[in-house]
Amino acid sequence: MIVAGVFIALAAAIVFLRPSSRATSDTARPGQITLFQWEDYMNPPFLHEYERKYREDPKITIFADEDEAFAKMRAGFTPDVMGPCYYEFPRWQEAGMLQPIDTTKLRNWDKISPTLRNLPGISAGPNKVWFVPHYWGNTSITFRTDLAPDYVKHPSWNILFDPKYKGRVSVLEGVDDTVPFVAHMIGIDAYHMTPTQWERVQDKLRELVPQTRTITSDDSALVQGLASGEIVAAMSWRIVYSTLRREGKPVAFMNPPGGMFTYVCGLVVHKNPSSVEKATALIDSMIGDEGAVYTIESIGDEPANEGALIHEPDEVFARQGLNRDMEALLKSGIFQKRLKNKDEVISAWTEIRAGL
C-alpha cells in the first residue's frame, strides 16, 4: 500500500520517493527515534499523539518498496519502527531484525479488528506480537463502467485478457500482487505452488504482458490513465477506485466470485531500537483514532483500528465501495501471504516483463 502499496522492485540502488521535511539524513538527533515507512503513512495525523507525549517528532525515512527497505537495513541502517506488510515481515523476522512488541503497552491494541489481531504468525507469546496491524485494503480490478459495460453485471478478472481491450489494461508491478492474482485466475494457490503449477503461472503471465498498456504500481498513473480512458481496466488497490469515485468518474471495483485479495500492513520494532518505550509509544500513536480516521477519509485504505470508525458517516464507506461490516469483508477476502522462493519469482517476473 501498500501503502498500501505496494510492493516489489529489484533495486540495485536505494532510491527514496522524495525527501520528507522531517527527514533529511539518516542521522537522528540525540534521543530522536526513526520511523522507516511508506510515504502516506508518515503524515501528521499518525504522529500527533506521540508528539504531544514527548514534545518532539520522530525522524522519518521513506521507503518506496520493502525489498529496498530490507536491503537498506541489511546494509546497516538501524531505524526504530518500520512499516512492512504482513507478507513481508517474516523475512525481516527470520533475518534477526525484529524484537517482539508488548501489547499491554498499547492503549489502542483492543480497538484493532479481532481478525487482524489474530493473524497467523504474528504472535510472539502471551501479550507479545512481532507485527501490529495498522491498515489494510483490497487488490482487485478498477474498471471504467462506461467503456466496459459488459463487465458491470458480470465482473471477471478475465477482462485483462479480453482482446477488445488489448493495450488498454494495466497490472501492478509487484510480484506480491500480480503473481498470486494471476495464479488465482487459473485455479492455482500461489502460496503453495508445485514447479509444474509455477510453469503454468509463468505461461499466463507471458500471455498477459502483451495485453497491457502499463505495468505499474504508481497510484497516480493508474488514476490518470483510468480517468482519461487511456486505460479501461487496471489491477489496482481500492485506493485507486475511491480516488476516481471522489472525482466523479464512472468506475467500479470488481468483487468477483472467489473474493478479492486483501493486504495488511503494520508496524514492527527493530531488534536494537534506541528506545523501546518511545518505539512502542510511536506505534500506539500510529494506530490511534486520529490516524484511523485519516486513513479511511484521506488515504483510501481501511484502518486496523475499527473502533475509531463508529462515528464515520455511511457516505465515507460508500465512497470506498464498502459496507460498515469490516469483519465480514476481511473474512471474505484472500489474505496476501509470503511467497515461497520469492527471489526466483521476482527474477522470472522481471524477465517476463522484459519479453524474455
C-alpha positions as a printed NumPy array, in Angstrom:
array([[  0.   ,   0.   ,   0.   ],
       [  0.619,  -0.82 ,   0.058],
       [  0.814,   1.64 ,   1.234],
       [ -0.543,   0.053,   0.664],
       [  1.375,  -0.342,  -1.659],
       [  2.546,  -1.919,  -2.918],
       [  5.115,  -3.872,  -3.381],
       [  8.26 ,  -5.059,  -5.329],
       [ 11.217,  -3.716,  -7.074],
       [ 14.574,  -5.055,  -7.869],
       [ 16.597,  -2.101,  -6.784],
       [ 20.29 ,  -2.018,  -7.362],
       [ 20.456,   1.268,  -5.536],
       [ 18.475,   2.816,  -2.708],
       [ 16.069,   5.434,  -4.022],
       [ 13.627,   7.497,  -1.97 ],
       [ 10.337,   8.838,  -3.265],
       [ 11.034,  12.337,  -2.03 ],
       [ 12.773,  13.857,   0.947],
       [ 10.475,  14.496,   3.877],
       [ 10.576,  17.814,   5.65 ],
       [ 11.017,  15.716,   8.775],
       [ 13.809,  13.544,   7.418],
       [ 16.791,  14.898,   5.563],
       [ 19.502,  12.439,   6.573],
       [ 19.998,   9.051,   8.161],
       [ 21.201,  10.646,  11.395],
       [ 18.637,  11.345,  14.1  ],
       [ 19.103,  13.934,  16.806],
       [ 20.074,  12.619,  20.249],
       [ 17.015,  10.937,  21.74 ],
       [ 15.03 ,  11.143,  18.489],
       [ 13.734,   7.831,  17.185],
       [ 13.431,   6.942,  13.499],
       [ 10.352,   5.775,  11.61 ],
       [ 11.03 ,   3.872,   8.375],
       [  7.74 ,   3.871,   6.471],
       [  5.696,   4.116,   3.276],
       [  5.149,   7.676,   2.109],
       [  1.489,   8.259,   3.013],
       [  1.791,   6.737,   6.46 ],
       [  4.199,   9.238,   7.958],
       [  1.741,  12.142,   7.81 ],
       [  0.937,  14.269,  10.883],
       [ -2.32 ,  12.548,  11.99 ],
       [ -0.352,   9.398,  12.77 ],
       [  2.215,  11.268,  14.858],
       [  0.277,  13.802,  16.91 ],
       [ -0.253,  11.599,  19.947],
       [  3.447,  10.737,  20.076],
       [  4.467,  14.37 ,  19.611],
       [  2.184,  15.54 ,  22.409],
       [  3.692,  12.973,  24.768],
       [  7.379,  13.58 ,  24.029],
       [  7.269,  17.133,  22.639],
       [  9.307,  16.01 ,  19.656],
       [  8.611,  14.352,  16.363],
       [ 10.281,  11.19 ,  15.078],
       [ 12.789,  11.371,  12.27 ],
       [ 11.243,   9.866,   9.16 ],
       [ 12.862,   7.99 ,   6.316],
       [ 10.645,   6.836,   3.463],
       [ 10.996,   3.605,   1.526],
       [  9.497,   3.024,  -1.907],
       [  9.184,  -0.758,  -1.52 ],
       [ 10.026,  -3.438,   1.005],
       [ 12.851,  -5.05 ,  -0.951],
       [ 14.591,  -1.678,  -0.883],
       [ 13.905,  -1.324,   2.849],
       [ 15.223,  -4.818,   3.589],
       [ 18.405,  -4.195,   1.624],
       [ 18.991,  -0.881,   3.383],
       [ 18.659,  -2.45 ,   6.827],
       [ 20.867,  -5.389,   5.845],
       [ 23.459,  -2.801,   4.851],
       [ 23.443,  -1.359,   8.369],
       [ 20.626,   1.198,   8.589],
       [ 19.013,   0.906,  12.047],
       [ 15.588,   2.571,  12.335],
       [ 13.393,   2.089,  15.404],
       [  9.921,   1.462,  13.959],
       [  9.268,   0.097,  10.474],
       [  6.12 ,  -0.405,   8.379],
       [  6.231,  -3.641,   6.351],
       [  3.188,  -5.582,   5.2  ],
       [  2.046,  -8.939,   6.552],
       [  3.511, -10.97 ,   3.698],
       [  6.92 ,  -9.323,   4.18 ],
       [  7.582,  -9.091,   7.91 ],
       [  8.516, -12.825,   8.338],
       [ 11.575, -12.249,   6.139],
       [ 12.683,  -9.418,   8.442],
       [ 11.984, -11.547,  11.494],
       [ 13.957, -14.522,  10.168],
       [ 16.852, -12.185,   9.347],
       [ 17.01 , -11.278,  13.051],
       [ 15.949,  -7.656,  12.528],
       [ 12.933,  -7.545,  14.865],
       [ 12.011,  -7.769,  18.525],
       [  8.563,  -8.55 ,  19.992],
       [  6.14 ,  -5.762,  20.928],
       [  4.343,  -5.755,  24.289],
       [  0.649,  -5.272,  23.501],
       [ -0.135,  -4.369,  27.142],
       [  1.724,  -1.1  ,  26.457],
       [ -0.577,  -0.258,  23.537],
       [ -3.712,   1.589,  24.661],
       [ -5.197,   1.164,  21.175],
       [ -4.495,  -2.556,  20.764],
       [ -8.011,  -3.708,  21.668],
       [ -9.517,  -1.345,  19.068],
       [ -7.855,  -3.339,  16.289],
       [-10.043,  -5.774,  14.342],
       [-10.163,  -9.204,  16.058],
       [ -9.452, -10.841,  12.705],
       [ -6.268,  -8.791,  12.33 ],
       [ -5.156,  -9.211,  15.949],
       [ -5.226, -12.951,  15.378],
       [ -3.437, -13.18 ,  12.042],
       [ -1.409, -16.42 ,  11.899],
       [  2.263, -15.947,  12.671],
       [  2.202, -12.568,  14.398],
       [  2.131, -13.861,  17.981],
       [  5.424, -13.818,  19.883],
       [  3.97 , -15.315,  23.08 ],
       [  1.471, -14.111,  25.694],
       [  0.739, -10.384,  25.206],
       [  3.514, -10.055,  22.637],
       [  3.457,  -9.771,  18.846],
       [  6.037,  -9.385,  16.109],
       [  3.688,  -7.299,  13.972],
       [  0.992,  -4.748,  14.884],
       [ -1.65 ,  -4.418,  12.115],
       [ -2.006,  -0.792,  11.031],
       [ -4.203,  -0.712,   7.9  ],
       [ -5.499,  -2.963,   5.163],
       [ -7.027,  -2.837,   1.715],
       [ -8.012,  -4.907,  -1.278],
       [ -6.432,  -5.725,  -4.601],
       [ -8.826,  -6.25 ,  -7.492],
       [ -9.64 ,  -4.535, -10.783],
       [-10.854,  -0.97 , -11.138],
       [-12.587,  -0.501, -14.491],
       [-14.479,   2.124, -16.45 ],
       [-18.118,   1.059, -16.452],
       [-18.911,   3.207, -19.497],
       [-16.075,   1.714, -21.554],
       [-16.551,  -1.92 , -20.466],
       [-20.314,  -2.196, -19.79 ],
       [-20.351,  -5.984, -20.29 ],
       [-18.437,  -6.392, -17.036],
       [-20.789,  -4.342, -14.853],
       [-23.209,  -7.196, -14.144],
       [-20.686,  -9.953, -14.759],
       [-17.431,  -8.877, -13.077],
       [-14.485, -11.018, -14.074],
       [-10.748, -10.555, -13.847],
       [-10.618, -12.048, -17.34 ],
       [-11.151,  -8.501, -18.582],
       [ -7.353,  -8.309, -18.504],
       [ -7.223, -10.886, -21.294],
       [-10.185,  -9.633, -23.317],
       [ -8.975,  -8.989, -26.914],
       [-11.24 ,  -5.928, -27.126],
       [ -9.076,  -4.16 , -24.562],
       [ -5.626,  -5.177, -25.704],
       [ -3.287,  -2.286, -24.979],
       [ -5.81 ,  -0.684, -22.623],
       [ -5.302,  -2.647, -19.421],
       [ -2.758,  -2.347, -16.648],
       [ -1.365,  -4.645, -13.97 ],
       [  0.664,  -3.998, -10.856],
       [  4.417,  -4.259, -10.929],
       [  4.869,  -6.149,  -7.667],
       [  5.098,  -9.918,  -7.539],
       [  3.247,  -9.957,  -4.213],
       [  0.212,  -8.616,  -6.063],
       [  0.33 ,  -9.792,  -9.654],
       [  1.62 , -13.355,  -9.288],
       [ -0.996, -14.533,  -6.72 ],
       [ -3.668, -12.641,  -8.668],
       [ -2.923, -14.341, -11.996],
       [ -2.38 , -17.713, -10.329],
       [ -5.803, -17.449,  -8.691],
       [ -7.359, -16.757, -12.089],
       [ -6.266, -20.188, -13.304],
       [ -7.113, -22.022, -10.099],
       [ -3.649, -22.142,  -8.541],
       [ -2.722, -21.186,  -4.983],
       [  0.424, -19.103,  -5.476],
       [  1.466, -19.69 ,  -1.883],
       [  1.667, -23.477,  -2.348],
       [  2.679, -23.922,  -5.996],
       [  4.319, -27.03 ,  -7.373],
       [  7.047, -26.498, -10.014],
       [  4.574, -27.552, -12.706],
       [  1.991, -25.069, -11.465],
       [  4.594, -22.304, -11.378],
       [  5.34 , -23.011, -15.053],
       [  1.624, -22.614, -15.825],
       [  1.511, -19.315, -13.97 ],
       [  4.536, -18.055, -15.899],
       [  2.851, -19.01 , -19.184],
       [ -0.204, -16.99 , -18.15 ],
       [  1.967, -14.015, -17.222],
       [  3.622, -14.181, -20.647],
       [  0.159, -14.113, -22.192],
       [ -0.765, -11.129, -20.035],
       [  2.164,  -8.802, -20.712],
       [  1.328,  -8.116, -24.405],
       [ -2.211,  -7.192, -23.328],
       [ -1.03 ,  -4.37 , -21.104],
       [ -0.521,  -0.709, -21.754],
       [  1.349,  -0.221, -18.489],
       [  2.774,  -2.336, -15.693],
       [  2.971,  -0.015, -12.725],
       [  2.234,   0.306,  -9.026],
       [  2.016,   4.094,  -9.248],
       [ -1.44 ,   5.042,  -7.966],
       [ -1.306,   8.465,  -9.623],
       [ -0.518,   6.98 , -13.028],
       [ -3.367,   4.479, -12.709],
       [ -5.824,   7.178, -11.653],
       [ -4.794,   9.38 , -14.568],
       [ -4.949,   6.552, -17.088],
       [ -8.395,   5.421, -15.99 ],
       [ -9.709,   8.983, -15.741],
       [ -8.672,   9.753, -19.31 ],
       [ -9.932,   6.449, -20.706],
       [ -6.468,   5.52 , -21.907],
       [ -6.819,   2.568, -19.553],
       [-10.121,   0.68 , -19.407],
       [ -9.253,  -1.733, -16.606],
       [ -6.414,  -1.826, -14.108],
       [ -5.349,  -4.243, -11.434],
       [ -5.197,  -1.862,  -8.511],
       [ -5.77 ,  -1.248,  -4.844],
       [ -9.099,   0.078,  -3.617],
       [ -7.472,   3.484,  -3.108],
       [ -7.43 ,   3.993,  -6.908],
       [-11.148,   3.272,  -7.12 ],
       [-12.042,   5.567,  -4.221],
       [ -9.954,   8.409,  -5.691],
       [-11.775,   8.14 ,  -9.019],
       [-15.13 ,   7.971,  -7.259],
       [-14.338,  11.217,  -5.466],
       [-13.611,  12.743,  -8.883],
       [-16.998,  11.564, -10.192],
       [-15.608,   9.105, -12.747],
       [-17.772,   6.131, -13.865],
       [-15.794,   3.296, -12.292],
       [-16.393,   0.078, -10.381],
       [-14.167,  -2.123,  -8.241],
       [-14.687,  -5.797,  -9.019],
       [-15.716,  -8.299,  -6.369],
       [-15.818, -11.437,  -8.498],
       [-16.705, -14.964,  -7.331],
       [-13.964, -16.185,  -5.011],
       [-13.414, -12.794,  -3.418],
       [-10.678, -10.198,  -3.589],
       [ -7.12 , -10.239,  -2.301],
       [ -6.544,  -8.444,   0.987],
       [ -3.247,  -6.893,   2.029],
       [ -2.472,  -5.931,   5.618],
       [  0.357,  -3.59 ,   6.5  ],
       [  1.609,  -2.949,  10.001],
       [  4.354,  -1.839,  12.342],
       [  7.368,  -3.635,  13.768],
       [ 10.218,  -2.705,  16.118],
       [ 13.899,  -3.122,  15.255],
       [ 15.871,  -5.567,  17.386],
       [ 18.1  ,  -2.68 ,  18.546],
       [ 15.843,   0.359,  18.981],
       [ 17.271,   3.49 ,  20.535],
       [ 14.29 ,   3.434,  22.944],
       [ 11.775,   0.601,  23.365],
       [  9.481,   2.962,  25.26 ],
       [  9.422,   5.578,  22.504],
       [  9.114,   2.958,  19.763],
       [  6.081,   1.448,  21.482],
       [  4.535,   4.883,  22.044],
       [  5.01 ,   5.749,  18.376],
       [  3.212,   2.569,  17.306],
       [  0.37 ,   3.347,  19.696],
       [  0.095,   6.83 ,  18.202],
       [  0.041,   5.486,  14.651],
       [ -2.781,   3.013,  15.317],
       [ -4.785,   5.605,  17.262],
       [ -8.133,   7.136,  16.383],
       [ -6.828,  10.229,  14.6  ],
       [ -4.717,   8.202,  12.204],
       [ -7.516,   5.695,  11.649],
       [-10.   ,   8.383,  10.593],
       [ -7.376,   9.974,   8.348],
       [ -6.659,   6.582,   6.731],
       [-10.218,   5.964,   5.564],
       [-11.159,   9.583,   4.803],
       [ -7.988,  10.879,   3.146],
       [ -5.851,   7.938,   2.022],
       [ -8.492,   5.441,   0.975],
       [ -7.291,   2.37 ,   2.837],
       [ -9.083,   0.828,   5.808],
       [ -7.598,   1.218,   9.303],
       [ -6.949,  -1.788,  11.512],
       [ -8.434,   0.304,  14.329],
       [-12.128,  -0.422,  13.759],
       [-13.168,   1.227,  16.987],
       [-12.378,   4.664,  15.572],
       [-14.916,   4.243,  12.755],
       [-18.067,   4.095,  14.849],
       [-18.958,   7.717,  14.148],
       [-17.903,   7.775,  10.491],
       [-20.862,   8.633,   8.204],
       [-22.174,   5.996,   5.81 ],
       [-21.064,   8.03 ,   2.792],
       [-17.416,   7.526,   3.723],
       [-17.874,   3.767,   3.425],
       [-19.988,   4.087,   0.285],
       [-17.254,   6.135,  -1.404],
       [-14.924,   3.173,  -0.894],
       [-17.485,   0.666,  -2.14 ],
       [-17.725,  -0.761,   1.387],
       [-20.419,  -1.526,   3.895],
       [-19.853,  -0.972,   7.591],
       [-19.242,  -4.653,   8.372],
       [-15.471,  -4.638,   8.02 ],
       [-15.094,  -8.029,   9.728],
       [-17.276,  -9.704,   7.097],
       [-15.198,  -8.185,   4.308],
       [-11.937,  -9.222,   5.963],
       [-13.179, -12.789,   6.337],
       [-14.367, -12.954,   2.724],
       [-11.032, -11.972,   1.201],
       [ -7.854, -13.88 ,   0.402],
       [ -5.055, -12.618,   2.629],
       [ -1.812, -11.937,   0.812],
       [  0.938, -14.01 ,   2.361],
       [  4.609, -14.632,   1.86 ],
       [  5.577, -16.13 ,  -1.492],
       [  7.914, -19.082,  -1.325],
       [ 11.116, -18.746,  -3.363],
       [ 10.368, -15.046,  -3.749],
       [ 13.748, -14.221,  -5.282],
       [ 13.094, -16.759,  -8.031],
       [  9.608, -15.353,  -8.597],
       [ 10.938, -11.782,  -8.813],
       [ 13.591, -12.831, -11.318],
       [ 11.088, -14.68 , -13.517],
       [  8.537, -11.818, -13.489],
       [ 11.267,  -9.307, -14.334],
       [ 12.302, -11.375, -17.357],
       [  8.712, -11.886, -18.465],
       [  8.011,  -8.138, -18.287],
       [ 11.108,  -7.588, -20.419],
       [  9.785, -10.016, -23.026],
       [ 12.377, -12.709, -22.33 ]])
